[in-house]
Amino acid sequence: MAYKIAIIGGGWYGCHIGLALQSLQMDVTVFEKADRPLHYASGNNQFRLHQGFHYARHHGTRIQSRDGFIRFTERYPNLSAPIKQNLYAVPRETSLMDFDTYKLIMVSSGIPFVEMPEGSPYLTNIDGVIKTDERVILLDNARNYFSQRLKGNLHLNTAVEAVSNSEDGVVINGVRYDYAIDATWGHYTKPPIKLIYEPTILLYYETSHDMPAVTFVDGPLSSVYPTEDPSIFTLSSVVHTPLGQFSTPEEAVRTRDDVTGAVSLAKRQAMEAQISENFPKFRDYFRFAGVQLAIKTKPVGNFDDRSCYVYRDRRLFSVLSGKIDTVFFAVERILASIETEQSNAGTPSIGPIKGDILQRELADKF
Ligand SMILES: Cc1cc2nc3c(=O)[nH]c(=O)nc-3n(C[C@H](O)[C@H](O)[C@H](O)COP(=O)(O)OP(=O)(O)OC[C@H]3O[C@@H](n4cnc5c(N)ncnc54)[C@H](O)[C@@H]3O)c2cc1C
């Protein structure tokens, strides 16, 4: 049956879910309040197509990333590109785990890598280094792809302001839909778990050298990763990238919008000092180019759960993404929930088994 479905938010999640449901002949409308798709977190992040190497402390996230990476490269062959040299390094003094433990965790999750016993000439004071095949997401291609494929079903400059949810459907801006999906990363409805809204600052750097991507693991460490332009990299730090932690999106938005030049200078000094501890010539190879501001929505917890969750309240789903590679998981959960509801509609929960019980006179047989 072709359901009429509304999606709130045209980030990676809203666009991917919209396209997937559209290809199943559903009547999809995506509402995006900005004037282009992938404008918010989906257009302001490190653009890394993860395989799971970031998440030594969360099994579910590693498995979703490992599988999501393969599915992403199959489904969107033109929306990511390989990285020339992508290294994960375990610093001797600051990592929360040693290199052998880190490798064991990745091997046990079936995530492929190559060990580099010789290390890297750029890095010092390292317990071990691996090379991996992660990719970079091509933002501009993705924006064009979704704009073209969703065509008239993507309504830009359209903020959803009123949602009325019931057992029979959802009314949005006065129109009834069979189902609605909140893909605003927790900015419209709040999923029923404890969330943190974290305004973030990433730094852009230019380089004229052929530099590797380097991610230091595991713990509150830093990473430098290329964008779709191989001469521009982002520098991120688990400890310095956050600008605070808030329980409402409004507070996070205010903090992001109030960032001053002094704050970004302090962050720059802190991030450069941190990465230089293990990448001593960082400042010689990279030239600061500017900042990127965003807001991250995270479940409360210390083991870095970045898996994707889908919640349902009557006919309204809300999707909590972890990363971009987990978009496939969201569609599956939504379709499974709709299928279960429709397949079981009208089926009484207790069947009339008493009618099938045969009455026989057994006494004379024994
Ligand atoms: C600093 C940082 C680095 C990251 N690095 C990576 C990385 O390297 N790799 C990775 O995979 N992930 C990364 N992530 C996570 C990734 O960016 C998110 O998981 C993903 O972009 C979330 O997509 P989304 O569609 O759920 O949300 P969003 O992209 O935020 O989209 C939500 C959309 O909803 C719209 N919206 C909100 N309210 C309304 C409304 N009322 N009506 C209509 N529209 C509305 C917004 O305008 C927005 O476009 C990073 C995130 C941050 C912040």
The ligand as a MOL file (V3000), in Angstrom:
LIG
                    3D

  0  0  0     0  0            999 V3000
M  V30 BEGIN CTAB
M  V30 COUNTS 53 58 0 0 0
M  V30 BEGIN ATOM
M  V30 1 C 31.4550 18.2360 14.6570 0
M  V30 2 C 30.7930 17.0200 14.0840 0
M  V30 3 C 31.5510 16.0900 13.3790 0
M  V30 4 C 30.9430 14.9560 12.8510 0
M  V30 5 N 31.6790 14.1150 12.0750 0
M  V30 6 C 31.0780 13.0970 11.4190 0
M  V30 7 C 31.7970 12.2940 10.5050 0
M  V30 8 O 32.9730 12.5350 10.2220 0
M  V30 9 N 31.1420 11.2460 9.9180 0
M  V30 10 C 29.8270 10.9700 10.1920 0
M  V30 11 O 29.2950 9.9940 9.6470 0
M  V30 12 N 29.1180 11.7390 11.0420 0
M  V30 13 C 29.6930 12.7980 11.6460 0
M  V30 14 N 28.9740 13.6010 12.4800 0
M  V30 15 C 27.5750 13.2490 12.7300 0
M  V30 16 C 26.6930 13.6000 11.5300 0
M  V30 17 O 26.9450 14.9320 11.1230 0
M  V30 18 C 25.2310 13.4310 11.9360 0
M  V30 19 O 25.0010 12.1380 12.4550 0
M  V30 20 C 24.3020 13.6000 10.7330 0
M  V30 21 O 24.6750 14.6710 9.9180 0
M  V30 22 C 22.8910 13.8240 11.2650 0
M  V30 23 O 22.0370 13.9100 10.1530 0
M  V30 24 P 20.5190 14.2550 10.3930 0
M  V30 25 O 19.8770 14.2410 9.0660 0
M  V30 26 O 19.9730 13.3680 11.4610 0
M  V30 27 O 20.5420 15.7290 11.0580 0
M  V30 28 P 20.8250 17.1630 10.3660 0
M  V30 29 O 21.8400 17.1110 9.3070 0
M  V30 30 O 21.0580 18.1070 11.4970 0
M  V30 31 O 19.4530 17.4840 9.6590 0
M  V30 32 C 18.3060 17.8690 10.3670 0
M  V30 33 C 17.5630 18.8560 9.4780 0
M  V30 34 O 16.3040 19.1730 10.0900 0
M  V30 35 C 16.0170 20.5150 9.7630 0
M  V30 36 N 14.9890 20.9750 10.6940 0
M  V30 37 C 15.0850 21.1370 12.0410 0
M  V30 38 N 13.9050 21.5380 12.5650 0
M  V30 39 C 13.0410 21.6180 11.5150 0
M  V30 40 C 11.6590 21.9620 11.3940 0
M  V30 41 N 10.9380 22.3140 12.4710 0
M  V30 42 N 11.0740 21.9350 10.1680 0
M  V30 43 C 11.7940 21.5790 9.0530 0
M  V30 44 N 13.1060 21.2580 9.1060 0
M  V30 45 C 13.7230 21.2600 10.3220 0
M  V30 46 C 17.3650 21.2240 9.9050 0
M  V30 47 O 17.4020 22.4420 9.2100 0
M  V30 48 C 18.3100 20.1740 9.3390 0
M  V30 49 O 18.6070 20.3910 7.9650 0
M  V30 50 C 29.5460 14.7440 13.0270 0
M  V30 51 C 28.7760 15.6980 13.6920 0
M  V30 52 C 29.3820 16.8470 14.1910 0
M  V30 53 C 28.5270 17.8900 14.8550 0
M  V30 END ATOM
M  V30 BEGIN BOND
M  V30 1 1 1 2
M  V30 2 1 2 3
M  V30 3 2 2 52
M  V30 4 2 3 4
M  V30 5 1 4 5
M  V30 6 1 4 50
M  V30 7 2 5 6
M  V30 8 1 6 7
M  V30 9 1 6 13
M  V30 10 2 7 8
M  V30 11 1 7 9
M  V30 12 1 9 10
M  V30 13 2 10 11
M  V30 14 1 10 12
M  V30 15 2 12 13
M  V30 16 1 13 14
M  V30 17 1 14 15
M  V30 18 1 14 50
M  V30 19 1 15 16
M  V30 20 1 16 17
M  V30 21 1 16 18
M  V30 22 1 18 19
M  V30 23 1 18 20
M  V30 24 1 20 21
M  V30 25 1 20 22
M  V30 26 1 22 23
M  V30 27 1 23 24
M  V30 28 2 24 25
M  V30 29 1 24 26
M  V30 30 1 24 27
M  V30 31 1 27 28
M  V30 32 2 28 29
M  V30 33 1 28 30
M  V30 34 1 28 31
M  V30 35 1 31 32
M  V30 36 1 32 33
M  V30 37 1 33 34
M  V30 38 1 33 48
M  V30 39 1 34 35
M  V30 40 1 35 36
M  V30 41 1 35 46
M  V30 42 1 36 37
M  V30 43 1 36 45
M  V30 44 2 37 38
M  V30 45 1 38 39
M  V30 46 1 39 40
M  V30 47 2 39 45
M  V30 48 1 40 41
M  V30 49 2 40 42
M  V30 50 1 42 43
M  V30 51 2 43 44
M  V30 52 1 44 45
M  V30 53 1 46 47
M  V30 54 1 46 48
M  V30 55 1 48 49
M  V30 56 2 50 51
M  V30 57 1 51 52
M  V30 58 1 52 53
M  V30 END BOND
M  V30 END CTAB
M  END
